[in-house]
Amino acid sequence: MKKCYFAIIATAFLFGTMEVAVKYAGATFNSIQLTFLRFLIGGLMLLPFSIADLKKRGHRLTPGDWGYLLFLGVTSICLSMALLQVSITRINANLAAVIICTNPLFTMIFAHFVANDPFTKRKAVVLALMLVGLVIVADPRSVLSGSIDPLYLGYAVLASLTFGLYTAYGKRRIAVLGGMTQNAVCFLLGCAVLLPIMLVADIPVLGGISLDTLPILLYLSIFVTGLGYYFYMKAIELGGPSMASISFFLKPIVAPILAYIVLGEPITANLVVGIVFILAGSYINMAPGLRARKVNN
């Protein structure tokens, strides 16, 4: 269990630093460029583990697998992560980090349709709590007053929504392909789709990379994306999905603290109250899995 707890804490910390590091790097790199580079490097880093896992499972990717992984790549990289990166250019990193943590709200909705996951009363409570938390965090008064850019706030919500679709749809074949392969290959396929879009839109691919900017790029690529997803997959392997989801329970706590320390972003009352509602929803959502694991142990 010590290895599982280490993987959970490492995942929470690395994922919790993502929006802060992206905000810090945003002054140098184009948002789409940064998305492309970090998931390309992170995907290549995870690829050897993916190949080893596929061999262990005795599975070879079929045309259906490639189509499925391409859809996941477009959904997660070209839509969700790109939208999140763009949103951070005009809203606080702590706000973006908390909003992306509401993705289970959308996962439950999509899972009902794409994974035949029944919508229960418990899930309705989770949805209501997270929706209330999302509204409080978004702070309609700040939007109306112009303190928060509504367009970029909308991008963050769309990022959470599309990540929810990615998570729900990703349940279809993860048992066959394994999480390592599903992440590594969809990252690389998403980048393959993003590259021609960047070339047509005249977005730099390697521009801005220098000795000064390389450390933050490598941190986002190797640590946040590569190691972050590696530890998350390890947490699932060692403790199951419910235990691994604790890392996303911790992220809304870690990210605002780091954003305050590194970027000086204020921790507002709306942010704190909204986080409480979101964490309550997250706990209720993962509680059955944790109880089942406790009984099995």
GINORTA-V28305 format. One record per residue. N is the residue number from 1. RES is the residue in one small letter. PSI is psi in whole degrees, -180 to 180 (999 if undefined). D_FIRST is the distance of its C-alpha to the first C-alpha in whole Angstrom. Layout:
n res psi d_first
N RES PSI D_FIRST
N RES PSI D_FIRST
//
This chain:
n res psi d_first
1 m -27 0
2 k -41 4
3 k -39 5
4 c -47 5
5 y -39 6
6 f -44 9
7 a -40 10
8 i -47 11
9 i -41 12
10 a -42 14
11 t -47 15
12 a -43 17
13 f -49 18
14 l -45 20
15 f -32 21
16 g -23 22
17 t -7 24
18 m -56 26
19 e -35 29
20 v -47 30
21 a -39 30
22 v -43 32
23 k -41 34
24 y -39 35
25 a -15 35
26 g -25 38
27 a -20 41
28 t -42 41
29 f 147 40
30 n 144 41
31 s -45 38
32 i -39 38
33 q -45 38
34 l -40 35
35 t -48 34
36 f -50 35
37 l -45 34
38 r -33 30
39 f -26 30
40 l -50 32
41 i -44 30
42 g -41 27
43 g -42 27
44 l -34 29
45 m -37 26
46 l -17 24
47 l -45 26
48 p -38 25
49 f -35 22
50 s -46 24
51 i -42 26
52 a -40 24
53 d -39 22
54 l -41 25
55 k -41 26
56 k -37 23
57 r -15 24
58 g 34 28
59 h 136 29
60 r 137 32
61 l 130 32
62 t 167 35
63 p -37 38
64 g -39 36
65 d -44 33
66 w -41 34
67 g -42 36
68 y -45 33
69 l -32 31
70 l -43 34
71 f -43 34
72 l -39 31
73 g -44 32
74 v -43 35
75 t -45 33
76 s -44 30
77 i -57 32
78 c -27 36
79 l -71 35
80 s -58 32
81 m -36 31
82 a -43 35
83 l -40 36
84 l -45 33
85 q -44 34
86 v -41 38
87 s -35 37
88 i -18 36
89 t -21 39
90 r -4 41
91 i 163 38
92 n 147 36
93 a -37 32
94 n -37 31
95 l -45 32
96 a -40 32
97 a -42 28
98 v -40 28
99 i -42 30
100 i -24 28
101 c -5 25
102 t 5 27
103 n -29 27
104 p -28 25
105 l -48 29
106 f -31 30
107 t -43 28
108 m -41 28
109 i -49 32
110 f -38 32
111 a -29 29
112 h -33 32
113 f -39 35
114 v -18 33
115 a 11 30
116 n 39 32
117 d 115 29
118 p 143 31
119 f 107 32
120 t 174 31
121 k -38 32
122 r -42 28
123 k -32 28
124 a -39 32
125 v -45 31
126 v -47 28
127 l -45 31
128 a -45 33
129 l -45 31
130 m -36 30
131 l -42 33
132 v -45 34
133 g -40 32
134 l -43 33
135 v -43 37
136 i -45 36
137 v -42 34
138 a -28 37
139 d 81 40
140 p -32 43
141 r -40 45
142 s -34 44
143 v -46 44
144 l -32 48
145 s -11 49
146 g 2 48
147 s -30 45
148 i 129 42
149 d 115 44
150 p -32 43
151 l -46 43
152 y -27 40
153 l -41 39
154 g -37 39
155 y -41 38
156 a -41 35
157 v -41 35
158 l -34 36
159 a -43 33
160 s -41 30
161 l -48 32
162 t -30 32
163 f -34 29
164 g -40 28
165 l -43 31
166 y -44 29
167 t -44 25
168 a -47 27
169 y -31 29
170 g -13 26
171 k -17 25
172 r -43 28
173 r 8 27
174 i -30 23
175 a -30 22
176 v -46 25
177 l -32 25
178 g 148 21
179 g -35 20
180 m -46 21
181 t -44 24
182 q -42 25
183 n -50 24
184 a -49 26
185 v -40 29
186 c -32 29
187 f -49 29
188 l -38 32
189 l -38 34
190 g -41 34
191 c -36 35
192 a -34 38
193 v -38 39
194 l -34 39
195 l -52 41
196 p -31 44
197 i -43 44
198 m -42 44
199 l -42 47
200 v -40 49
201 a 2 48
202 d 39 49
203 i 130 45
204 p 143 44
205 v -49 42
206 l -2 42
207 g 141 44
208 g -10 43
209 i 123 40
210 s 178 41
211 l -28 40
212 d -36 40
213 t -15 38
214 l -41 36
215 p -44 33
216 i -35 32
217 l -44 32
218 l -36 30
219 y -48 27
220 l -38 28
221 s -52 28
222 i -47 25
223 f -59 23
224 v -50 23
225 t -55 24
226 g -65 23
227 l -35 19
228 g -51 19
229 y -30 19
230 y -49 17
231 f -35 14
232 y -44 14
233 m -37 15
234 k -38 12
235 a -39 10
236 i -44 12
237 e -42 11
238 l -34 8
239 g -7 8
240 g 165 11
241 p -38 14
242 s -43 14
243 m -44 11
244 a -32 12
245 s -13 15
246 i -30 14
247 s -36 15
248 f -20 18
249 f -35 18
250 l -27 18
251 k -43 20
252 p -16 24
253 i -44 23
254 v -48 22
255 a -48 25
256 p -35 28
257 i -46 27
258 l -39 27
259 a -35 30
260 y -43 32
261 i -47 31
262 v -43 32
263 l -10 35
264 g 21 36
265 e 131 35
266 p 146 36
267 i 100 33
268 t 165 36
269 a -40 36
270 n -41 36
271 l -45 33
272 v -48 31
273 v -43 32
274 g -42 31
275 i -40 28
276 v -45 27
277 f -43 29
278 i -41 27
279 l -37 23
280 a -44 25
281 g -41 25
282 s -43 22
283 y -46 20
284 i -35 22
285 n -40 22
286 m -7 18
287 a -45 18
288 p -40 19
289 g -39 16
290 l -40 14
291 r -42 16
292 a -40 16
293 r -40 12
294 k -40 12
295 v -43 15
296 n -31 14
297 n 999 11
//
